Every structure is written in C-alpha cells, then in structure tokens.
C-alpha cells in the first residue's frame, strides 16, 4: 500500500513519519506516474480545500484514481461550509454537555489530529469520545474547534480546518502519534430506514427553464410510483428542508456542487435514504476534470484531452490543434464550453476560464451532426437517443443572449443502437456508481468517444420515452422500490 501525504508545498511538512511519502499538490496533480499508481491512499493536508483550488483537486483526482482520499471530496466541501459549526453541533447534541460537565471555564479550545485530542495531558482522555465523534462526522486530518458555555449548556461556536504549518513543535509528537494510530484503524458509518409505507420525494424547480424533466414526465413518474405502491410527492427546493421525512429522493433538477441539489442529496444520503442521484454521483459527474481522469485511467475512449493550468497554456495548440474545445470543469447544458478557432480567441477565453478555476479542460474538436445519449440505470442500459445539433450550431443547445434553441431528439431502441455504443456507455457509467446516468458519445466513422457522463439525465415526455413509453417511468420507479425493500429487509 502506497501512503501519500499531499501538502501545498513540500516545505510545509516538518514531521518524521516512517512508511509514508510526502509530495506537493502540483506534483500529485500533474505527474502522470501518480495517475497510474494502484493500491494507494492519499491524505490531503493542503492549506485550503476551497472549491477548484489545489486542495480540492487533490481529493477530486484521488477519487478518480481510486486512491481513497482523506478528506474525500464531500468532506473537503463540508469543511468550506459556513454552517460547519452548526452542523457539527447538531450532530454532537448532548455529548457536549456531558463532556464538559465538570469544566468551570467559559470556553474550551481543542486541536484535533486524526480524531485525537492534541493536548498531551493527564485529563485528555475525557475528551477522547468527543474528538472521535467530530472526526467521524468530518474527516479533517487537522481540525480546530472551540466550545463555549451559553447559560447552562455548551455549544460548538467555531470549527475550521487546521494548517500543519501552525502545529507547534511541542505538539509534533501528538500529531505523529495520532497519524500512526489512524493508519491502523478503519471507521464505518451505517444508516437505517424506517418501516412506514414508502414515500418518494421528486425534487424539481418549476421556475427553471432548463430542467431534466418536463411537467408531463414528472406526472408519469408519480403515476408509476403509485402503481408500485409508493406515494410520490413533487417537492420544490423550499420544501427540501424536511427531506428526511421521506424514504427516497429522486432529483429532477439541474445539479451542481454549489447548489441546493447537492446539499439535499447529501442530507438524504446521510439520513439513510435511497437517493438518485446520490451526492457522490453528483460530485463526480459535475466536474469534467474528474471525468476525464477517470475515463482515461480505465481506458475508455475519449477525445484527445489536455488538463490546462497557467503553466501549460502554450501546449494547447501543439497538443490538440485548432479548432479545439475549452471546458470549464462544472459547466452544464452546453454552458461553459467554448469552441476555439484562433490563437487570439484562445488566449482570451483560456484566461477568463482560469480566473474561475485553477484547472480547466481542453479537448480536440470532433465535428458530428449528433451525439449518442445512452441512459444507464442500475448498471443496465435503459434507453438510447440521438441528440442532433441545434440548427446552424456545433452543439446540441445554442444559447443566444436570453434565448435558447435545441436540436431534435430521436429515440431509438437499444437493439437498433450499435453494440459498441451500448458497451462503452455502460462501462463508463459503472465507473460512477449504480445510479441514473446519461452517457454522451460521439461517433466519428467507426470510432466512438465518450464526451461525458451526466447525472440525472433528461427524461422529457415526448422525447426520451419515444420507444419505451410509460415502461420507462416504471423501470425507474422499480429500481427505487427494489432498493427501499432491500434496505427494509423485505
């Protein structure tokens, strides 16, 4: 097992821990050898986990490479939440009052290293359970927390990720001991469901113009759920605060990491609900850097690709030629994707995109008249479509200021879709998970290239259901029913 400790800069690391390798973030992200390592664990101790900064990408690409990062991408996002202290405080509940029942001071500060209290003192044991519970909730290698007494009760007033550069010399041994102890441990969390009649929440936003399902399709999902003895409820974002009162969540809204859909999915998954699509799938599908790394690692054919950063912009043309395509990592519905036809346009667009993210994606331009879309559910192909390009445009969707136009959707049966297209699509989707995915594939002659894997793929009545009809909706609801029953032990 390779154990990699990744830091922002190599000089940040001043500890002597045998059996581990310490590298800087840029090396881990850019050196091809680390993308090919197997049997590897990555511990991310970068200075910041901010979205689309180096620390964020270390955890993101570690997941794509199968390196099981700590913190994982979800954890790194949680650590940036403005509600982190409130969230953790709710999870701890009365444990705070029990832990500090004999404390007379109005405030307690604790530095936690891999779930252990950093203070090497005789009474450190009394905080052990509290620190362990905090680490179970948010797996930050170094965490600073402050508790304050408010009237007769204790509350968590602040929680923030720590910087290893700030660990004082007299606590280096505590950090090393905690690190070595963690490397010998494995922590598991479980969740359960209740036994009430299955209730399914279908999250949608009626005010959003571009949504994964139109109104008629949403009603068909509800009807199919009822036929399987489930109660289906269309809920809007404002009602999602009570998501844990349902047994399952089906997201029919455009997803994103900095978006309510991810937060709702995460809360539902934490509550032990059946969730499609789950937060891991949203995280993986909404970042094109992750997808490119994952697909390439598993030898799925993709267009010629270059991960672009400030230091390799000049390699784009020599690697991909012109025209080429630039993509912001988290674009959706053809937004954040730019076709580049000149050097002047290249420098203008790449600089704009790199202001938003430290890494962007560049790919060779493959002109086609349509893209294949294969929907995969529960590891099986569900339906196939051809998405034709918007009239006079190189993409499926054309955005003109406040207007949007789309190419036609042509539904086909699985049997009349090329076997290679189905095979590649299922293989790509299975790398993400067991949810509901739409795999976009370009066909150039007899060659097929995966463009991306989308979570919560489009299902519009009159388009994607053109072959299966109502059976499409029954298939999706059938997966929910099967998973709910399995969780209940039925």
C-alpha positions in Angstrom: 0.0 0.0 0.0 1.4 3.4 -1.1 0.7 6.1 1.5 0.8 9.6 0.1 0.6 12.7 2.2 -0.1 15.6 -0.1 0.8 19.1 1.0 0.6 22.5 -0.7 4.3 23.0 -0.7 7.0 20.4 0.3 8.5 22.7 2.9 5.1 22.7 4.8 5.9 19.2 6.1 8.3 19.1 9.1 7.4 15.7 10.6 9.2 12.4 10.6 6.7 9.6 10.0 8.1 6.3 8.6 6.4 4.4 5.8 4.8 7.4 4.1 5.6 9.5 1.1 5.2 13.3 1.2 4.7 15.2 -2.1 3.4 18.7 -3.0 0.0 19.1 -4.6 1.3 20.2 -8.1 3.3 17.0 -8.3 0.4 14.8 -7.4 -1.9 16.6 -9.9 0.4 16.9 -12.8 2.9 14.0 -12.7 1.4 11.1 -14.9 3.0 8.5 -12.7 0.7 9.3 -9.8 -2.3 8.8 -12.0 -1.1 5.2 -12.7 -0.4 4.2 -9.1 -2.6 1.5 -7.6 -3.1 0.4 -4.0 -2.7 4.0 -2.8 -4.2 6.0 0.0 -4.0 9.8 -0.2 -4.1 12.1 2.8 -4.8 15.6 1.8 -3.1 18.2 4.1 -3.2 21.1 1.7 -3.5 24.6 3.1 -7.0 25.0 1.7 -9.8 22.8 0.3 -11.6 25.7 -1.3 -13.6 24.8 -4.4 -11.4 24.4 -7.5 -8.2 25.2 -5.6 -5.3 22.7 -5.4 -6.6 21.0 -2.2 -10.0 20.5 -3.8 -8.4 18.9 -6.9 -6.2 16.7 -4.9 -9.2 15.0 -3.3 -11.2 15.1 -6.5 -8.5 13.4 -8.7 -7.6 11.0 -5.8 -11.2 9.7 -6.0 -10.9 9.4 -9.8 -7.7 7.4 -9.4 -9.2 5.1 -6.8 -6.8 6.5 -4.1 -9.5 6.8 -1.3 -8.6 10.4 -0.2 -9.0 11.8 3.3 -10.8 14.0 3.4 -12.8 12.9 0.4 -14.4 15.5 -1.9 -17.6 15.7 0.1 -15.6 16.2 3.2 -13.5 18.9 1.6 -16.7 20.7 0.6 -18.2 20.4 4.1 -15.1 22.0 5.5 -15.7 25.1 3.5 -19.4 25.4 4.6 -20.3 28.5 6.6 -22.7 26.2 8.6 -20.0 23.8 9.6 -20.1 24.6 13.3 -23.9 24.5 13.4 -23.9 21.2 11.5 -21.4 19.6 13.8 -23.0 21.0 16.9 -26.4 19.4 15.9 -24.6 16.0 15.4 -22.9 16.2 18.8 -26.1 17.1 20.7 -25.9 16.4 24.5 -22.4 14.9 24.2 -21.0 18.4 24.6 -22.8 19.0 28.0 -21.7 15.5 29.2 -18.1 16.1 28.1 -17.7 19.5 29.8 -20.0 18.9 32.8 -17.0 19.4 35.2 -15.4 22.3 33.3 -15.7 25.6 35.1 -14.1 27.8 32.3 -16.4 29.5 29.9 -14.6 28.3 26.8 -12.6 25.2 25.7 -10.4 25.1 22.6 -9.3 21.7 21.2 -7.0 20.9 18.3 -7.9 17.5 16.9 -5.4 15.4 14.9 -7.0 12.5 13.1 -9.7 12.3 15.7 -7.4 12.6 18.7 -7.1 15.5 21.2 -3.7 17.1 20.5 -3.1 18.1 24.2 -0.9 15.6 25.9 -2.1 16.0 29.4 -3.5 13.7 32.1 -7.1 14.6 31.6 -7.0 14.4 27.7 -8.9 11.0 27.9 -12.1 12.7 28.9 -12.3 14.5 25.5 -11.5 11.3 23.5 -15.1 10.3 22.6 -16.0 13.9 21.7 -13.0 14.2 19.3 -13.7 10.8 17.8 -17.3 11.8 17.1 -16.2 15.0 15.4 -13.8 13.1 13.2 -16.5 10.6 12.3 -18.7 13.5 11.1 -16.0 15.5 9.3 -12.8 13.6 8.5 -10.3 16.5 8.6 -6.7 15.5 9.4 -6.3 18.7 11.5 -9.4 20.4 13.0 -9.6 23.4 15.3 -12.8 23.6 17.4 -14.0 26.0 20.1 -16.8 25.3 22.6 -18.5 27.9 24.7 -20.8 27.8 27.6 -24.1 29.5 26.9 -26.1 29.8 30.1 -26.4 26.2 31.3 -25.4 24.5 28.1 -22.4 24.1 25.9 -22.3 24.8 22.2 -19.8 24.5 19.4 -19.1 28.0 18.4 -16.5 27.5 15.7 -14.8 24.8 13.7 -12.2 25.2 11.0 -9.6 23.1 9.2 -6.1 23.4 10.5 -2.8 24.2 8.7 0.0 21.8 9.5 2.4 24.7 9.4 0.7 26.0 12.6 1.2 22.9 14.6 3.6 24.0 17.4 6.8 22.0 18.0 5.7 20.7 21.4 2.7 19.0 19.7 4.6 17.4 16.9 4.7 14.1 18.8 0.9 14.2 19.3 0.4 14.7 15.6 2.7 11.8 14.7 1.1 9.5 17.3 -2.4 10.3 16.1 -1.4 9.8 12.4 0.2 6.4 13.1 -2.9 5.4 15.2 -5.2 6.3 12.4 -3.3 4.4 9.8 -4.1 1.3 11.8 -7.8 2.0 12.1 -10.9 1.7 9.8 -14.1 3.6 10.6 -17.5 2.6 9.3 -20.8 4.5 9.4 -24.2 2.9 8.8 -27.7 4.2 8.4 -31.2 2.7 8.6 -34.6 3.4 7.2 -37.9 3.3 9.0 -40.8 0.8 8.2 -43.5 3.2 7.1 -45.1 2.9 3.6 -42.6 4.1 1.1 -42.7 7.8 0.3 -40.7 9.2 -2.6 -39.8 12.8 -3.0 -39.2 14.1 -6.5 -37.2 17.3 -6.3 -37.8 19.8 -9.1 -37.7 23.5 -9.7 -40.8 24.7 -11.6 -39.2 28.1 -12.2 -36.1 26.7 -14.0 -36.4 26.8 -17.8 -33.9 24.1 -18.5 -34.8 21.1 -16.3 -34.2 17.3 -16.7 -37.9 16.5 -16.9 -40.9 18.4 -18.2 -44.2 18.6 -16.3 -45.8 15.7 -18.1 -42.8 13.4 -17.4 -42.9 14.3 -13.7 -46.5 13.3 -13.6 -45.7 10.0 -15.3 -43.0 9.3 -12.7 -45.6 9.9 -10.0 -48.1 7.6 -11.6 -45.6 4.9 -12.0 -44.6 5.2 -8.3 -48.3 4.8 -7.3 -48.6 1.7 -9.3 -45.8 0.2 -7.3 -47.5 1.1 -4.0 -45.3 4.1 -3.3 -46.6 7.6 -2.6 -44.8 10.1 -4.8 -44.6 13.8 -3.9 -43.3 16.6 -6.1 -41.3 18.9 -3.9 -39.6 22.2 -4.6 -36.3 23.5 -3.0 -38.2 25.3 -0.3 -39.7 22.1 0.9 -36.5 20.1 0.8 -35.6 21.1 4.4 -37.8 18.2 5.5 -36.3 15.7 3.1 -35.6 13.1 5.9 -39.3 12.5 6.3 -39.3 10.6 3.0 -37.8 7.1 2.2 -36.3 8.1 -1.1 -35.3 11.1 -3.2 -35.3 11.4 -7.0 -33.6 14.6 -8.2 -35.2 16.1 -11.3 -33.4 19.4 -11.1 -30.2 20.6 -12.7 -27.4 19.6 -10.2 -24.3 21.4 -9.1 -21.9 21.3 -6.2 -22.6 24.9 -5.2 -26.3 24.3 -5.4 -29.2 23.2 -3.3 -29.4 19.9 -5.2 -26.1 18.6 -3.8 -27.0 19.7 -0.3 -30.4 18.0 -0.4 -28.8 14.8 -1.9 -26.2 14.8 0.8 -28.7 15.3 3.6 -30.9 12.5 2.2 -27.9 10.1 1.9 -26.8 10.9 5.4 -30.3 10.1 6.6 -30.0 6.6 5.0 -32.5 7.2 2.2 -32.4 5.8 -1.3 -31.1 8.7 -3.4 -30.8 9.0 -7.2 -28.6 10.7 -7.9 -26.5 10.3 -4.8 -24.0 13.0 -3.7 -21.0 11.0 -4.9 -22.5 10.8 -8.4 -23.3 14.5 -8.5 -19.7 15.3 -7.3 -18.2 13.0 -10.0 -20.4 13.9 -12.9 -20.4 17.7 -12.5 -16.6 18.0 -12.8 -15.2 17.4 -16.2 -11.6 17.2 -14.9 -12.6 14.2 -12.7 -14.4 12.5 -15.5 -11.5 12.9 -18.0 -9.1 11.4 -15.4 -11.4 8.6 -14.5 -12.3 7.6 -18.1 -8.7 7.7 -19.2 -7.5 5.7 -16.3 -9.9 2.9 -17.2 -9.1 3.1 -20.9 -12.5 4.4 -22.0 -12.0 6.1 -25.4 -12.3 9.9 -25.1 -11.2 12.8 -27.4 -7.6 13.8 -27.1 -7.5 15.8 -23.9 -5.3 18.2 -22.0 -5.8 19.4 -18.4 -4.9 23.1 -18.7 -3.4 25.3 -16.0 -1.5 28.6 -16.0 1.8 27.0 -16.9 0.8 24.9 -19.9 -1.5 27.1 -21.9 1.1 27.2 -24.7 0.8 23.4 -25.1 -2.9 23.5 -26.2 -2.4 24.2 -29.9 0.6 21.8 -30.3 -1.3 19.1 -28.5 -4.8 19.5 -29.9 -4.6 21.8 -32.9 -7.3 24.2 -33.9 -10.2 24.3 -33.7 -10.4 22.8 -30.2 -12.8 23.0 -27.3 -12.3 24.6 -23.9 -14.5 23.5 -21.0 -14.9 24.9 -17.5 -15.0 21.9 -15.1 -18.6 22.3 -13.9 -20.4 23.6 -16.9 -23.9 22.2 -17.8 -26.4 22.4 -20.6 -23.6 23.4 -23.0 -22.7 26.4 -20.9 -19.0 26.9 -20.1 -18.0 25.1 -23.3 -16.2 27.2 -25.9 -15.1 26.3 -29.4 -11.7 27.9 -30.1 -10.8 28.8 -33.7 -7.9 31.2 -33.4 -4.9 32.0 -31.1 -6.4 35.3 -30.2 -9.6 33.7 -29.1 -7.7 31.0 -27.3 -5.8 33.4 -25.0 -8.9 35.5 -24.3 -11.1 32.5 -23.4 -8.5 30.5 -21.5 -7.6 33.4 -19.3 -11.2 34.0 -18.5 -11.8 30.4 -17.6 -8.6 30.1 -15.5 -9.8 33.1 -13.4 -12.7 30.8 -12.2 -10.8 27.5 -11.8 -7.1 26.7 -11.4 -7.7 23.7 -13.8 -9.8 23.6 -17.0 -10.2 21.0 -19.8 -9.2 21.3 -23.4 -10.2 18.7 -25.9 -9.8 18.1 -29.6 -12.8 19.2 -31.7 -14.8 16.3 -33.2 -17.5 17.7 -35.6 -20.6 15.5 -35.7 -24.2 16.0 -36.7 -25.5 14.3 -33.5 -24.4 12.8 -30.2 -25.4 9.4 -28.9 -27.1 9.6 -25.4 -27.4 6.2 -23.6 -29.2 6.2 -20.3 -27.9 3.7 -17.8 -29.8 2.8 -14.7 -28.7 0.4 -12.0 -25.8 -0.8 -14.3 -28.1 -1.5 -17.2 -28.9 0.4 -20.4 -32.4 1.9 -20.2 -32.9 3.9 -23.4 -30.9 5.3 -26.4 -31.3 8.6 -28.2 -29.6 10.7 -30.9 -29.3 14.3 -29.8 -29.0 16.3 -33.0 -27.1 19.6 -33.1 -29.0 22.8 -32.8 -29.7 24.3 -36.3 -26.6 26.2 -37.5 -24.6 25.4 -34.4 -21.9 22.9 -33.3 -23.6 22.0 -30.0 -26.9 20.3 -29.0 -28.0 23.5 -27.3 -27.4 27.0 -28.6 -27.5 30.0 -26.3 -28.2 33.4 -27.8 -28.3 36.0 -25.1 -31.6 35.3 -23.4 -32.8 32.7 -25.9 -32.0 29.0 -26.2 -32.6 26.6 -29.0 -32.1 22.8 -29.2 -31.6 20.2 -31.8 -34.2 17.4 -32.2 -34.2 14.3 -30.0 -34.5 11.0 -31.8 -35.3 8.0 -29.6 -34.1 4.5 -30.7 -34.5 1.1 -29.3 -31.5 -0.5 -27.5 -31.5 -3.3 -30.2 -31.0 -0.8 -33.1 -28.2 1.0 -31.3 -24.6 -0.2 -32.1 -23.4 -2.7 -29.6 -20.1 -0.8 -29.1 -22.0 2.3 -28.2 -24.1 0.5 -25.5 -21.0 -1.3 -24.2 -18.9 1.8 -23.8 -21.7 3.7 -22.2 -22.4 1.0 -19.6 -18.7 0.7 -18.9 -18.3 4.4 -18.4 -21.5 4.8 -16.2 -20.5 1.9 -14.0 -17.3 3.8 -13.1 -19.5 6.5 -11.5 -21.9 4.3 -9.5 -25.2 2.5 -9.6 -27.5 5.5 -10.2 -29.1 7.0 -13.2 -26.7 8.4 -15.8 -26.7 9.8 -19.3 -23.6 8.9 -21.3 -22.8 11.2 -24.3 -20.8 9.6 -27.1 -19.6 11.0 -30.4 -19.3 8.7 -33.4 -16.5 9.5 -35.9 -16.6 6.9 -38.6 -16.4 3.6 -36.8 -14.8 5.1 -33.7 -16.7 6.1 -30.6 -15.6 8.6 -27.9 -17.2 9.3 -24.6 -17.7 13.0 -24.1 -19.1 13.0 -20.6 -21.3 11.1 -18.1 -24.2 13.1 -16.8 -26.1 12.5 -13.6 -29.9 13.0 -13.6 -30.2 12.7 -17.4 -33.0 14.3 -19.3 -36.3 12.4 -19.4 -38.9 14.5 -21.2 -42.3 13.1 -22.2 -42.4 13.0 -26.0 -38.6 12.8 -26.4 -36.6 10.2 -24.5 -39.7 8.0 -23.9 -40.3 7.7 -27.6 -39.7 3.9 -27.7 -40.5 2.7 -24.2 -43.4 5.0 -23.4 -44.7 4.5 -19.8 -42.5 1.5 -19.3 -39.5 3.9 -19.0 -41.1 5.5 -15.9 -42.0 2.1 -14.4 -38.4 0.9 -14.8 -37.0 3.9 -12.9 -39.6 3.6 -10.1 -39.0 -0.1 -10.0 -35.4 0.5 -9.0 -36.5 2.8 -6.2 -38.9 0.2 -4.9 -36.3 -2.6 -5.1 -33.8 -0.6 -3.1 -36.2 0.5 -0.5 -37.3 -3.0 0.1 -33.7 -4.2 0.3 -33.0 -1.6 3.0 -36.0 -2.7 4.9 -35.0 -6.3 4.6 -38.2 -7.2 2.7 
